[in-house]
């Protein structure tokens, strides 16, 4: 994959390969390392035929590690235009568009040109949609297509270079930048960058006010808590309005109504819709509800497992740092951190895998509902791992230290090999003093140190890891070549004009898929720290303000360099993450008021003496705080609803034009769907000869892109070349059988 150097330095080994994609829409990475040669060949033939049958033309080249790369593009402009027009008509029928497309297809496409994101999205749907919906039905790693490792579009490195340069040379994104991201990567990713930009701008206030509060008001200020809660309400309500506005401006408001079916969905029976007469696949809602209820024991189990680990390490850390007074104390205080960093990732991975299986078991019909269910489970896991340590310090350690600490002698085993006598490991029965700075230090760690570590793990470590892996791979290949036992190089059959390009494609095939969920999760967790605990350390907003300026550019680098190019999916909001924001903001009204009540005055809290806490006062404070929060939320929402916006103005203007046009025109005109006459209907069998006449001129000269798509001018040649690659790279069945014997 291209590095930062290759993007900026034109004099690289890849030459012009970074500046052309040879008109490729998608690359299918077909692997057969564990598949017998006859089966691999048969599946490859089936793959090529399925693609050709839906109007996609193909070229095949050799890949790395028992793989072939199938290059795919829409065979003709006429086919692409018909797919685009049908998609826009569908948007109008579902209410996504306020006005129907022009009845003349060519005029409609001229007035509203096809964006790259739209073209790639529709091409991907042609590859992956079920056959009964007009697609090839190819779903990576599932069912009969387990040999398809991935389907990915190639990066546009010319755009990536300019994009990264612009991002690193400006402070803020403007609306033009967001539109450009949408046109390249789709609305779903554009919404993430729009959210991150809005969040960054809104952080200016808590950063500035937090700095002033840190100097003038100190910790646990009631005034800071009130204003911070008000800021959270305004931000969330503003974003709700902003995402609606962006959805209208980008023409995707209500696009979530157009659901993409999950190929993994398993229906119980088929019924006819009583209204439309359509055949509908259904799954018992009672069974799904029963399986959804399994989330309750899952949440309890996850809280128990993760909570026990965190609480245990928390208790060990308190014992070592505040009770133990023997040798190596400075080193032993890192023991809980070592335990957490080694055990926590494994536990989290196991629980996340279990959550994924549970979500699959719930058997959702659409991709959006499946994703929303998974996000809920991920949020629960991250809530526990991110916030539980601070809750333990604020609401267990500080109020109940005098009661709990004397019983921590059970952890003597952790330090007994190093202690010189029993006294060094015995907690004082009376006179124990809590550490008043513990809570603040925890907040600083999670809001500063952890942010830096996460950025390194997210951006720096994957790049270093992949570079080292590639170097090791080169060394192993060189050693094998010297010993004479190496397999044929995948570049041996590359045409000189394509060699550098194919090296880049093979590198991109090794990259992982972009996971937007992890980016959203990081921002939501961060917002939680600000809402729940920033009253402890008012400089939290300053830390996040600095971090998010870097984060936005780091995420752009990750998309451009560290992952395969994401499929440009559409969206009309940030999805279920908005509910998570609202929940954390509401919970912040409770925790902030509780912290102010417990720690107001000297800032030391109840000094480990719970009998000094007036329970009725604490509960009353939280009760009033919550109800004031809810009242202010309604007021802010009402005020913002009265404010007009460019998106809503555009929507009203479009509806006005539609009404005006409807009055002028006769109602009985020909249906707009017939404007695509002569196009290619969904599911229509497309003649290979017809496509070749349009997309494959008989001449064998022209541009490099034309030559690339003329090397295998027929389906038979594509299949023959692919079989040759498979025959060369496929495992030898005879040798394997002898080894087994």
N, C-alpha and C positions, 0 to 999 in steps of 0.2 A: 504494500500500500504506500501511497505517497506520504512523505514526511513533510514537516514544515519547510525544510530546506528545498525539497523538490518543488514545492508550490511556488516558492519565491525565486528560485534559481533556475533559469531556463536551460542552462548547460548541464544537464544531468544525463545519466545513461539511458533514461527512458525517452529522451528526445521529445519528438512531437506527440508521443503516445499519451501524454497528459492533456493534450489539447484536442483530441478527437475521440469520439465513441463509436465511430464507424456506423452511425445511425442505428445502433443497437438499442432496443427498448429494454429487454431483460436478458439475464443470463441464468440458465438453469444448470446448477451443479449436480450432475448425475454421477453417483458413486456406486461401485460394485465390488469393493474389496472383499466382502464376505459373501458374495453371491456367485454361484456357479456360472461359468461362461455362457452356456446355452440360455439359462434363465435371464442373465444380464442382457444378452442380445435381444431376446424376445421382448423384454420390458422396454428396452431402448426403442425398438421398432414401434411399439405401442405408443410410446411417448411422442415420437415424431409424427405419427399419424394423427394422434389426438390434437396436436397443435395445428397441423395443416388443415384439419377438418373445420376449424373455427376461423380460418382466414389469417393464420399466422405463418410467416415464412421463417425458415430455420437454416442455420449453418452450424456445423459442429467442428470443434477443435479439441485437441488433446488437453487434459488437465493433469493436476498433480495427484499422486497417491491413488492410483486406480480410479480415475475419474475422467469423464469427458464433460466439456463445457458446451452446452447447446445455446447458441445465440438466437434470440427471438425478436422479431419486430412485426408490426401489423403489415400485411402483405401489400396493401394498396391504400392510397389516400382516400379513395372512394369508400372503402370499408371503414376506415377511421372516422371519416366525416359522418357516416351513417350511425356509428356507435355514439359519437358525441351528440348528435342531434336527438337520438332516442333517449339518451341520458337526460338531456335538458327538458325534453317533453315530459319525461317521468317526474322530474323535479316540479314542473308546473302542475301536473296532476296531483301530486302529493302536497301542494301548497308551499313548496320551498321557494318557487318563483311566483311573484305576484302577476306577471304577464306571461302569456304563452309565447314561445319562440315564433319568429317570423315563419310564415307558411312556406316560403321559398327557402329551402335548406341552405343553398349557397349564400344567399343574402344574410341569413341568420349567422352563419359562421364568419362571414366577412365583418359584420357589425360587432360581433363578439368573438375575437380570435381564440383558438384553442391554446390554453396554457400548457406548459410542459408537465405540470402536476396533473392536469386533467387527462392528458394523453397517457401518461404512465399509469394513472389509476385505472383507466378503462382497459389498457393493455393487460394489467395485472388481473383484472376481473375476467377478461377473456381467457386467461390461463387457468384461473382457479375456480371460477363459478361452476356449479354443477352442469352437467350436459343438458338437462332439461330446461336450464335457464340460458342456454346459448354459449356456455363456456366449455373449456376442455376438461374441467373437473380434476385438475392436478393439484393436490394438496401435499406439500412437503412433509416427509417423515410419517405419513399416516396411510393406513390402508394399503392399497396396491402400489402406492407411490413412496414406499419406505426408502427406495434408492435415491429419491430426489432430496438431496441434502438441504438445498436452499434455492430460492428464486429471488434474485436481487437485480436492481437497476445499477448501472454504472455511475460513478460520481462524475459530475461535470467540473473538472478541476480548474478550468478557466474561470468559471463562476466562483468556485470555492476560494481561489486565490484572491479575487477581487473582494469577495464577501468578508474574508478574514481581515484583509487590509483595512477595509472600511470600518469594521467593528473595532479594531484596535486603535483607530485614529480618531474616533468620535466618542463622546461621553454618553449620548443617548440615542436610542432608536427613534426614528420618526415613522409616520404612517406609510411612507414610501418603502422604507426598509421592511416593514411587516408585510406589505403586499408582495414584495419581492420574495420573501421567505415563503409566503403562501403559494406563489406561482411556481416555486421550485420544489418545496417539500410538503405542500398540502396544508389545509386549514388546521389540522390537529396539532402539528408542530408550530404553526404560526400562532395558535392560541396559547401555547406554552410560553413562547417568547413575548407575546403581548402581556400575559399575566406576570411574567418575571419583570418586564419593564415597568408595568404599573406598580407592582409591589416595591420595586427599587425606588421609584419616585415617591411613593407614599412613605418610605422609610426615612426620607429627609426630615420629616417632622419628629418621629420618635428619636432619631439620632440627635437632632439639635436640642429638642426639649430634654431628652435623657441626659445629655451632657450638662445642661444647665441645672437639672435636678440633682445630678451627682455632686455638683459644686455647692449648690445653695440649699437643697432639701435633704440630701443624704439618702440612706436606705429606708425602705419601708414607709415611703411617703404616701399618705392618703390622697393628696392632690395628684401625685404622679399616677397612682393606681386608677383614679377616676378618669383622668385625661387619656391614659393608655387604653382603657376599656372603650372610651368614646372613639378613639382613633381606630380601633379594631372594627367597631360597628360601621363607621363611615367607609373604611376601606372595603369591607365585604359588600356592603350595599352598593357602593360605587362600582365595584367590579361586576356585580350582577347586571347593572345597567350597561356597563362598558362591553361585556361579552355579547349582550343582546345587540348593541349598536354595531359591533364588529361583524356579527353574524349576518346582519342585514346588509351592511356594506359589501361583504364578501359573497353575498348571495347564497348563504347556507342556513338561514334561519329555518328551523324545523327539519333540517336534513336528518336528524336522528330518527325521524319517522320511517326513513328508508333503511330498513335493517338488512344486514348481510347475514345469511344463514350460516350456521356452523356446520361444517361437514361431519363433525363428530356427534351431532345431535342424533339421538335414536328415538324415533317415534314409536308409539304403541299401536296406533291404528290411524286410518285415514277417513276423514269425513268430508262431506260437501258443505260449503258455506251456504246457509239458507238464504242469504241475501244475494251474493254474487254467483253462487253455483260453483265456485272454485274448489278444487280439491285441496284440503288442508291436512297436514300431518300434525297430529296432536300427541301430547304426553300428559298423563294424568296430573292435574295440579295438586291433588291430594298427596300423591307420591312425592312430588317435588317439595311440597311444604314439609312433609315428614323428613325428607333429607335436609332441607334448609334448617330444620330445628336442631340438627346435629351441630350447627354452629355454636349453640349454647354450651354443650359439653366440651367442644373444641376450645372455645374461649376460656372456659374454666381450667381446662388442662394446660393450655398455653400459659395462662396467668400463674398457675401453680408451679409449672416447671421453670419458666423464666424467672418468676418472682422468687422462688426458693434459691435459685442460683444467685440472683442479684442480692437478695437479703443475706444469704450466707456470706458472700464476699464482702458485703457492707459490714457485717458484724465482725468478720476477721480483721478488716481494715481498721475498725474502731479499736478492737482489742490490741492490735499491734501498735497503733499510733498513740493510743491514749492510756493503755494499761501496761503493756509490756515495757520494761525498762532495762533490757539486757543488751548483750552484744549484737551487732549487725542490725540494729533497729532501723537504721536508714535504708538498708537494702530490703529487709523483710517487709517494709511497708508497700513494696511493689508486688508482693505475692498475690494479693487479690486482683490486681490489674493483669498479671500474667494468667491467672485462672480464667478471668473473664475473656481476655483476648484469644485464648486457646479453645475454650469450651463454648462461648457464646456464638461464634460464627457457625459452629457445627450444629448446635441446637436450633439456631434460627433457620439454617438451611433445611434441617429435618422438618421443622414446623411449617416452613413455607412450602416444602414439597407436599406435606400432608394437606395443607390448605388448598393446594392446586388439585390434588386428587379429590378432595371433598367438593370443590367447585365443579370438577368434571362429573362427579357422581350426581350433582344436582341437575345435570343434563339440560342446560339452557339452549334454547333454539337459536338465539341470535348472538352475534359476537359482542354487541354492546352490553347485553344483560349478563353475559358470562364475565366480561371485564369488570363490570360494576360489582359483581359478587366477589370477585377476587380482590378488588381494591378494598372492600370492607374488611376482609380477613387480614390483608397486609397492614391496614391501618391499626387494627387491634394489636398485632405483633409489634409494630413500631411504637405504639403508644406505651406498651409495657417496657420495652428495652430502652426507650429514650427518656421517659419521665419518671419511672418508678424509683430510681436512685434518689432523685430530688424529693419526691414525695416522702420517702423514708426518712431523709434527713430533716425535712421541715416539720413533718407531722408525727414522727415516731421518735427519732433521736433527740431532738430538742426538748419536746415536752416530757418524755419518759426516760431520759438517760439515767437518772438516779435510780430508777426501778430496774432498768434492763442491764446496764453495764455490770453490776455485781454478779450477774448470772452468765457472763461471757467467759468464765473460767473454762468452759467446755472446749474452747479453742486453744487451750494450752498446748495441745498436741502439735499445733502448727509451728510452735516456736521452742518446744521443749528441748530439741537437740542443741539449741544455741544458748539456752538460759544457764546461768551459773548457780542460781538458787530459786527456791519457790517464791520468794518475795518479789522477784522481778516479774513474775507471771500472775500475781494476785491482785485483783481489783480492790481498791479501798472500799470498805463498807460505808464509810461516811466521808464527807469532805470532797467527793469527786466533783470536778469542775468540767463542764462541757466546753468544747472548742467553739467559740462564737463565730469564727471565720469559716467553719466547715461548709456551711450552706453557700456562702458567697464564692468560695473557691470552686465548689462544684458547678455553679452557674458559669463561672469564667471558663472552666474546662469545656463544658458542653457548648458554649457559645463562641469560643475563640479557638482553643486547641483542637477540639473535635472537628470544627469546620475546616481547618487547615489539613488535618489528617484525611478527612473525607475527600477533599479536592485532590490530594496526592494519589489516593487510592483510585479515584475516578478517572483521572486524566493522565497522570505521570506514570504510575505503575503499569497499566496495560500497555503503554507504548514501549517501556523498557522491557517488559516481559516478552512482548512479541519480537522485539529486535534481538534479544538474546536467543529466543527459540529459533528464529530464522538463521542466526549465525551458527547455532549448533547443528541445524539441518544442513547447512552448507558444508560444515566440517565433516559430518557423517557421510555426505555424498562424495566428498573428495577422498576420504579414506576408502570408501567402497570402490571408487573408481581405480585407486591405486592397486587394490587387491584383485581387481578384475571381476568383481562380483556384483557390480551395480546394474540396475535395470536401465533400460533405454531412457534417456532424458526426455521429459515431456516437451522440450523445445526442439527436439530433433526434426520434427516434421513441420515446424513453423515456417511460413513464408517470410522472407526478409522484410517485406513491407509491413508485416503484421507482428513481427517478433516482439518489439518493445511493447506494443499494445497488449499482446497476450500475456506478457510477464506481469503487467499491471493488473489485468483481469484475474490472473491466478492469485495474486496477492490479495485482491479484494475478496476473492472467494473464501479466503482463510479468516476474514474478519467476522466478528459476531454481529448479530442483529441489534439495531438500536432499540433500547428499552426506555421509552418515554415515561413509564410508570416510576422508575427510580428517580428521575429528575423531579417529577411532581412530588413524590414522597419526601424528598429532601427539603423542598420548599415548605411543605405543609408542616413537617416536624419543626422546622426553623420558626415558622409563624407561631407554633405552639409554645416554644420557649419564650417568645416575646410576650404572648398573651398571658401565659400562666405564671411566669417566674421573673419577669424583668423588673418587678418592683424590688427584688432583692439586690439587683445590680443594674442601675439605670443606663449604664453604658452598653447594654445588650444591643440596642438599636444601632449604635455606632459600629459595632463589630459586624452586624449583619449588612449594614449599608456598604461597607468596604468589601465584604465577602461577595455580595451579590453583583457588584460591578465586575468582579473577576469571574464569578460563576457564569454569567451570561456569555462571556467570551470563551470560557472553558467549555461550555456546552456546545457552542458553535464549532470549536475545534474538534470536539468528540464526534460530532456528526460528520464533519468533513474528513477526518483523518482516522478515527479509531474504530468506526463501525461501518457496516455496509450501508449504502444509501437507503434510507427508510422509504417504505411504500407511502405515497402521498395521500393518506386517508383524509376524508372530510370529517368535520365536527362542527357543532354549533355552540359548544361551551367547553369548559374544562372537565365536564362530567361529574362523577361522584365526589371528586376532590372538593367541590364547593360545599358539600354537606359536611365534610371533615373540617373545613375552615370555620363554618358556622358553629359546629360543636365545640371546637377549641376556644373560640371567642366567648361562647356562653360559659364554658368551664372556667375560663380565665376570670370571669366576674366573681366566681366563688373562691378560687384559690387566692386571688389578689386580696380580696377582702379578708380572708382568713389569715393570710400572712401579715397584713397590716395590723389586724387585731392582736395577733400573737406577739409580734415583734416591735410594735410601736413603742415609743418612749426611748429606752436605752438601746434598743436594737438587739438585745441579747435573748429575747424571748423569755419563756418561763423558766430558764436555767435548769431544765431537767426535772422540775417539780410540777407534775400535772395537777396537784391539788391547788395550785395558784390560778389555774385556768377556770374561768366562769363559763361553763358549757352553754348556759342559756344566752350569755352575751355573744359567744362565738356563733351560735346558730342564728341568733337574731340578726347579727351583722351580715351573715351570708344570705339570709332570707331577703333582707331589704336590698342588698347589692344586686341580687338576681332580678328582683322585680323592677328595680330602677333600670337595670340593663335592658330588660324586655320592653319597657315603656319607651326608652330612648331609641331602641331599635325600630319600633313602629313609627316613631316620629321622623327619624332620619329617612326611612324608606318612603314615607309619604312625601317628604320634601323633595327627595331626589326624583320621584315619579313625576313631579310637576315641571322638571327641567327638561327642555327639548334637547335633541342630539342630532348630529348629521345623519346617522343611520335611520332614525325614525322619520326624519324629514324626507329622506330618500324613499322610504317605504310608502309614505303618504303620497308623494309625488307620483310614484309608479301606479298606485291604486287609482289616483285621480285620472291618470292617462288611460288606464284600462276602462274605467267607467265611461269616459268621454268617447273612447273608440267604440265601445259596445253600443252606445246610443247611435253613432253614425253608421255602423255597419249593420247589415242584415244578419239575423240570427241563423239563417239556414245555410251558411256557407259550408264548404267541404271541410271535414275534420282536419286538424293540424297534423295529425299523425300521418296522413297521406302525402305530406310534403317530402317525406323521405323515400318516396317511390323511386325505385331503381337502386336503392341502397341495399344493404344486406340485413335481412331480418334475423332476430335471435333464433339460434338453432338451425338456420338454413345451411344445408350442405353446400360448401363452396368448392367449385371446380378448381383443381390444381392448375389446369391449363389456363383458365381465366385469370387466375392470379399471376401466373407467369407472364402472360401477355402484358399486364399492366406494370408489374413490379420488377420483372426480370427481362429487360431488353436483350435481344440476342447478341448484341455486340459484347465483346470481351475486353473492351478498353474503356477508359474514363477515369474518374477520380478514384482515390484509394478506397473510399466508402463503397463505390459501385463495384470495384474489383472484389472487395471483401464478400459481398453478397452474390457474386457470380461464380465463385469457385466451385460451388455445388448447385448447379442450376436445376436440379430435379430432386424430388423426394427420394428416389432410388439411390442417387449418388450420395445424398446426405446419410442415408441408412448404411450404405456400403462403407463409407469412410468411418462412420461411428463404430461399425462392427470391427473394422481393422484396428482402431484404437483399443477397443475392448479386448480383442484377441491378444494384442501385445501386452496389455497391462493386467489382464484378469489372472487370478491365481490359477496355478496348474493343478487341476483336480487329481491327476495321477500321482503327482508328488505328495500331495496332502494325504491321499489315501494310504500311500506307502508308509508315511510318517506315523499315521494312526495305527497301522498294523505293527 
